[in-house]
Structures are given as structure tokens and as C-alpha cells.
Amino acid sequence: MTLLPDRDGVFRERRTVRVDAPVDVTWSCIADLGGAPGWYAANRLWALRGRVDRLLGGPGLRSRPDRALRTGDAVDGWRVHDIRHGRSLTLRSEQRMPGRAFLTHEAVAAPDGPTSVLEQRLEWHPDGWRGRLMWWLELPAHVLVMRAMVRGMGAAAERRAARPDLANLLS
């Protein structure tokens, strides 16, 4: 959690969870983000944020495609900025707010076994004092939601790994 921006004026957050699942299964959960499982935590809050965004003139909630994501695809109020299939997904927010947000999830092999590490990174590039104020006002709820999201995604990967038939079906 970052209360102050770095030298470039960017607020950055990073969370990791150890996942008792192979990288390909963890990746399948990342790749499903915004689809059937939603956002793995606080789906009603995400929906509320989408409705507020729509009222402010933003895109609100848009459904994602029913296929593997590609750069440029819409995922609710986000757009796929970068995707490295089997490894990482970076979304860029298109919601109406005073700044730019990027959300990345990455799955890497754990160094000591057949498990994986799921990393979540968030960057907030505020536009002026309104952007910094928004960061600080949303921070408490934001931390709880993002923490629950990465943990929920990790737990979903572990459930899929425990049911290989399900992991193969969903990836």
C-alpha cells in the first residue's frame, strides 16, 4: 500500500499470494477475470462502481468476450492493455476518474515446487490534486477489495487444481 506517490508521481501497490496450483491453472483464473467468476471478490461493489461510472459518462459495465482475451478487449470498465497468455494480464481503466489506472495479475512458478505465485500490481497515475485526493479517499475500501480479489483468485485456482476436470474445462 502506498500513501505517497513515487518519484514519477505514481501510486503503486503490489500483493502476492502463494497458490497451491500449477501456473497454468492459476493463469486460467486470471484469464477468466470479469467473466463467469466476476472479479473473485466484492462483485456487487464492482457493479455499483460501474453504475456510478455510467452516471458520470463513463462506459460503466461492459461484458467481456466469450473467448480468450486479446489486447484491446473490453472487460467491464477496463480494457486489455497487455496480455501474455499463460503469464500476465494488464488492464487499463476506462472509468471516469481524475487519472489513469492499470491493474496487472501475473502467475509465475514458485521457486520451490509445483505451485505458483499470483502477483497483483496496481498503478494509479493521478491527474493533479483531484487524482491524489481520490486515491486517499478510496484507499481503505480499495485495499480491502483488492486484497480480497487476489486471495479469491488464488482460492479459485486451488479449487480448479483440486478438480483437474474443471481446470481443463475452464482454461
Secondary structure, DSSP 8 states (H G I E B T S, - for coil): --SS--TTS-EEEEEEEEESS-HHHHHHHHHTTTSTTTTSS-HHHHHHHHHHHHHTTS-------SS---TT-EETTEEEEEEETTTEEEEEE-SSSSEEEEEEEEEEE-TTSS-EEEEEEEEEEE-HHHHHHHHHHHHHHHHHHHHHHHHHHHHHHHHHHH-HHHHHHH-
